[in-house]
């Protein structure tokens, strides 16, 4: 077991890290495996940025309101932060994810305090309340476990994908350590931590699959990994027809029922809502990945049109579909028109960082 994972277990045992020490002990090092192609890794990171950029101009609107204003969205909309051009401009999803990547590119691994300090230094567009509060706690001198908020929001899940890059060859508990640290510095919460671990496992597997899995595979994989982290966590759903809590039960009951009955994607997600709460975000993501496993473009289009928190759900779905298909998942127009800004006017920064990432981590890939 990696020494720092042992340290995290110690923090969990005394309650400073809000997750199950027992669940952390069940994590096995990912097996050493044939590394994925770099195209799949790049597709994952591009998918995250594209999903964010497709959605953030209409983030937070209810799907029927968005449709009445814009119709079916299949391309970037004019963006006031890009002088009104119809190009892909990121928000906090991409900025925080590539903030993690920037720290990893420095070659020292993920240090919780250093990562939190880095987040405090980068410009963030549309920063969520949980991240803002965590950064304020850090500025006031709180140590990272105390700075992280007890929030089940999706602001850590959306950014976690880059932690895979130093671990493409497998064989080390450090992958789980990095997934936990990258989450808990802002979202020190059992559901947030468990979801990040489960999603990293999902991405790590998708990077190596030869083709789209059976629809229920993603539900079973998610449930198996996350269940030890959320045995009977008391998170309250929102709405009368909401999903079953926790998320492993939502996957096996609500999402499976929607698949089996052929319930339209929008209708299913309207039943359980599609906001930034993980108990809403996760069932949306699982349904989209299961139903559109053979059609990455449509999976992302449905994420953008049929959910409320569409940029973040789009970023998460984009990362997963990019991991499965590589850069070929994405229409050329989406790639070509992705401005790739990480600050106010640094067009191409995302693309440049992908080149740096290949130089730093590409030796682990095919």
C-alpha positions in Angstrom: 0.0 0.0 0.0 1.3 3.5 -0.9 2.6 5.3 2.1 0.5 8.4 1.4 -2.7 6.3 1.0 -1.9 4.9 4.5 -1.6 8.5 5.6 -5.1 9.2 4.2 -6.5 6.2 6.0 -5.1 7.6 9.2 -6.8 10.9 8.5 -10.1 9.1 7.9 -9.8 7.1 11.1 -9.7 10.3 13.2 -12.4 12.0 11.1 -10.3 14.7 9.4 -10.8 13.1 6.0 -14.5 12.5 5.7 -14.6 9.1 4.1 -14.5 5.5 5.1 -11.1 4.2 6.2 -12.5 0.7 5.7 -13.4 1.6 2.1 -9.9 3.0 1.5 -8.4 -0.2 2.7 -10.3 -2.2 0.1 -8.7 -0.3 -2.8 -6.3 -2.5 -4.7 -3.5 -1.1 -6.9 -4.8 -1.1 -10.5 -3.1 -4.0 -12.3 -0.2 -3.3 -14.4 -1.6 -3.3 -17.9 -0.9 -2.5 -21.5 -0.9 1.3 -21.6 -3.7 3.1 -23.5 -2.9 5.0 -26.7 -2.1 8.6 -26.2 -5.0 9.4 -28.6 -7.4 8.0 -26.0 -5.8 10.1 -23.2 -6.0 13.2 -25.3 -9.6 12.4 -26.3 -10.5 12.3 -22.6 -9.0 15.7 -21.8 -10.4 17.3 -25.0 -13.8 15.8 -24.3 -13.8 17.4 -20.9 -12.9 20.8 -22.3 -15.4 20.5 -25.2 -18.2 19.4 -23.0 -17.6 22.4 -20.7 -17.4 24.8 -23.6 -20.5 23.6 -25.3 -22.5 24.0 -22.1 -21.3 26.9 -20.2 -23.1 29.6 -22.2 -26.4 28.1 -21.2 -25.5 26.6 -17.8 -28.2 26.5 -15.1 -31.2 26.9 -17.4 -33.9 24.3 -17.2 -33.9 22.2 -20.4 -37.3 23.4 -21.6 -36.3 27.0 -21.1 -33.0 26.5 -22.9 -34.7 24.8 -25.8 -37.2 27.7 -26.1 -34.4 30.2 -26.3 -31.8 28.3 -28.4 -33.5 25.2 -29.9 -31.3 22.1 -30.1 -27.7 23.0 -29.3 -25.1 21.1 -31.4 -22.3 23.7 -31.6 -20.7 26.4 -29.6 -22.9 29.5 -29.1 -21.7 33.1 -29.4 -19.7 33.8 -26.3 -19.5 37.3 -24.7 -16.1 36.3 -23.2 -14.8 35.8 -26.8 -16.1 39.0 -28.3 -19.3 37.3 -29.3 -17.6 34.7 -31.5 -19.2 31.2 -31.6 -16.1 29.4 -30.2 -15.5 27.1 -27.3 -14.5 29.0 -24.2 -13.9 27.1 -20.9 -15.2 27.8 -17.5 -14.2 26.5 -14.0 -14.6 22.9 -15.1 -11.7 23.1 -17.6 -9.7 25.6 -15.6 -9.6 23.5 -12.5 -9.0 20.2 -14.4 -6.1 21.8 -16.3 -4.9 23.3 -13.1 -4.4 19.8 -11.8 -2.7 18.9 -15.0 -0.4 22.0 -14.6 0.6 20.8 -11.2 1.3 17.3 -12.5 3.4 18.7 -15.3 5.8 20.1 -12.7 6.8 16.5 -12.0 6.5 16.5 -8.2 3.1 14.6 -7.9 0.0 15.9 -6.2 0.6 17.5 -2.8 -2.7 18.5 -1.2 -1.5 21.8 0.2 0.3 22.7 -3.0 -2.7 21.9 -5.1 -5.0 24.0 -3.0 -2.6 26.9 -3.2 -2.4 26.5 -7.0 -6.2 26.7 -7.2 -6.0 29.9 -5.2 -3.7 31.4 -7.8 -5.4 30.6 -11.1 -8.3 32.7 -12.5 -11.5 30.7 -12.3 -14.6 31.7 -14.3 -17.9 30.8 -12.6 -16.3 29.4 -9.5 -18.7 27.3 -7.4 -19.6 28.2 -3.8 -17.8 25.1 -2.4 -14.5 25.8 -4.1 -14.7 29.5 -3.2 -15.3 28.6 0.5 -12.5 26.1 0.5 -10.0 28.6 -1.0 -11.1 31.2 1.5 -10.5 28.7 4.4 -7.1 28.0 3.0 -6.3 31.7 2.8 -7.2 32.1 6.4 -4.7 29.4 7.4 -6.8 26.2 7.5 -5.0 23.0 6.8 -6.2 21.2 3.7 -8.5 18.6 5.4 -10.2 21.4 7.3 -10.3 23.7 4.2 -12.3 21.1 2.2 -16.0 21.6 2.6 -18.5 18.9 3.5 -20.2 19.3 0.1 -21.8 16.7 -2.2 -21.6 19.0 -5.2 -20.0 17.9 -8.5 -17.2 20.4 -8.5 -14.5 17.8 -7.8 -15.8 15.1 -10.1 -15.7 17.4 -13.1 -12.0 18.0 -12.7 -10.6 14.7 -11.6 -9.7 13.1 -15.0 -6.1 14.4 -15.2 -5.0 12.5 -12.1 -4.8 9.4 -14.3 -1.8 10.7 -16.4 1.0 9.7 -14.1 -0.5 6.3 -13.6 -1.2 5.0 -17.1 1.0 2.0 -16.5 -1.0 0.9 -13.4 0.4 -1.0 -10.5 0.3 1.7 -7.8 -2.1 2.7 -5.0 -1.0 6.3 -5.7 -3.8 6.6 -8.3 -6.4 6.4 -5.6 -4.4 8.7 -3.3 -4.4 11.3 -6.1 -8.1 10.9 -6.8 -8.9 11.4 -3.1 -6.5 14.3 -2.6 -7.7 16.1 -5.7 -11.2 15.9 -4.4 -10.9 16.5 -0.6 -8.9 19.7 -0.8 -12.2 21.4 -1.7 -14.9 18.7 -1.3 -14.1 16.8 1.9 -17.2 14.8 1.8 -17.9 11.0 1.7 -20.0 11.1 -1.5 -17.7 13.4 -3.3 -14.6 11.3 -2.5 -16.3 8.1 -3.4 -17.6 9.4 -6.7 -14.1 10.6 -7.7 -12.6 7.2 -6.9 -15.4 5.4 -8.9 -15.1 7.7 -11.9 -11.3 7.4 -12.0 -11.8 3.6 -12.0 -14.3 3.9 -14.8 -12.0 6.2 -16.9 -9.0 3.9 -16.3 -11.1 1.0 -17.7 -12.6 2.9 -20.6 -9.2 3.9 -21.8 -8.4 0.2 -22.5 -11.7 -1.2 -23.8 -11.8 -2.3 -27.4 -15.3 -1.0 -28.1 -18.5 0.2 -26.4 -19.5 -1.9 -23.4 -23.0 -3.3 -22.9 -25.4 -0.7 -21.5 -25.6 -2.1 -18.0 -21.8 -2.6 -17.7 -21.2 1.0 -16.6 -24.0 0.7 -13.9 -22.4 -2.5 -12.5 -18.9 -1.1 -12.6 -19.9 2.1 -10.8 -21.9 0.3 -8.2 -19.1 -2.2 -7.4 -16.5 0.4 -6.8 -18.5 3.1 -5.0 -20.6 0.9 -2.7 -18.0 0.5 0.1 -17.8 4.3 0.2 -21.5 4.9 0.6 -23.1 2.0 2.5 -26.1 3.9 3.6 -25.1 7.6 3.4 -28.0 9.8 4.4 -28.1 12.2 1.4 -31.6 13.5 0.7 -32.9 13.5 -2.9 -34.7 16.5 -4.2 -38.2 16.2 -5.6 -41.1 13.7 -5.2 -39.9 11.4 -8.0 -36.2 11.6 -7.2 -33.7 8.8 -7.5 -32.9 6.2 -4.8 -30.0 7.2 -2.6 -27.1 6.4 -2.5 -25.7 6.4 -6.0 -25.1 2.7 -6.3 -28.8 2.1 -5.7 -29.7 4.9 -8.1 -27.7 3.1 -10.7 -29.2 -0.3 -10.1 -32.8 1.0 -9.6 -33.6 4.3 -11.3 -31.1 4.3 -14.2 -31.6 0.6 -14.9 -35.4 1.1 -14.9 -35.1 4.0 -17.4 -33.0 1.9 -19.7 -35.3 -1.2 -19.5 -38.4 0.9 -20.0 -37.0 3.0 -22.9 -37.9 6.1 -20.9 -36.6 9.1 -23.0 -33.4 10.5 -21.6 -34.9 14.0 -20.9 -38.0 12.5 -19.1 -35.8 10.3 -16.9 -33.5 13.2 -15.9 -36.4 15.5 -15.3 -37.7 13.0 -12.8 -34.6 13.0 -10.7 -33.3 16.5 -11.6 -30.0 17.4 -13.2 -28.3 19.9 -11.1 -24.9 20.2 -9.5 -25.8 17.8 -6.6 -23.9 14.5 -7.1 -27.1 12.5 -6.4 -28.5 14.2 -9.6 -25.3 14.5 -11.6 -24.2 10.8 -11.3 -27.5 9.2 -12.5 -27.5 11.6 -15.5 -23.9 10.7 -16.4 -24.5 6.9 -16.0 -27.7 7.0 -18.1 -26.0 9.0 -20.9 -23.0 6.7 -20.9 -25.1 3.6 -20.9 -27.7 4.7 -23.5 -25.3 6.3 -26.0 -22.2 4.2 -25.5 -21.9 3.8 -29.3 -22.5 7.4 -30.1 -20.2 9.9 -28.3 -21.4 12.9 -30.1 -25.1 12.3 -29.3 -24.1 11.5 -25.6 -22.6 14.9 -25.3 -25.4 16.7 -27.2 -27.9 15.2 -24.9 -25.9 16.2 -21.9 -25.8 19.8 -23.2 -29.5 20.0 -24.1 -31.2 17.8 -21.5 -29.6 18.7 -18.2 -29.6 21.8 -16.0 -25.9 21.8 -15.0 -25.1 21.1 -18.6 -21.5 22.3 -18.7 -20.3 20.1 -15.8 -22.3 17.0 -16.9 -21.0 17.6 -20.4 -17.5 17.8 -19.1 -17.8 14.5 -17.2 -19.6 12.7 -20.1 -17.0 14.2 -22.5 -14.1 12.8 -20.5 -15.6 9.3 -20.4 -16.5 9.2 -24.1 -13.1 10.6 -25.0 -11.4 7.9 -23.0 -13.4 5.2 -24.8 -13.0 6.6 -28.4 -10.1 9.0 -28.4 -10.0 12.2 -30.4 -12.1 10.6 -33.1 -15.1 10.8 -30.8 -15.3 14.5 -31.4 -16.5 16.3 -34.6 -13.7 18.2 -36.3 -15.6 21.5 -35.9 -15.7 21.1 -32.1 -12.0 20.6 -32.0 -11.1 23.3 -34.5 -13.4 25.9 -32.9 -12.3 25.2 -29.3 -10.6 28.4 -28.3 -8.8 26.7 -25.5 -8.5 29.6 -23.2 -7.5 29.1 -19.5 -7.4 32.8 -18.6 -9.0 35.8 -20.3 -7.2 35.8 -23.6 -4.7 33.0 -23.9 -6.3 31.2 -26.8 -4.7 27.8 -27.5 -3.6 27.3 -23.8 -5.5 24.0 -23.6 -3.9 22.7 -26.8 -0.5 23.8 -25.7 -0.8 22.0 -22.4 -1.9 18.8 -24.2 1.4 18.9 -26.1 3.3 19.3 -22.8 1.3 16.5 -21.3 2.3 14.2 -24.2 5.9 15.1 -23.8 5.8 14.5 -20.0 3.5 11.4 -19.8 3.3 10.0 -23.4 6.1 7.5 -22.8 3.6 5.5 -20.7 1.2 5.4 -23.7 1.2 3.6 -27.0 
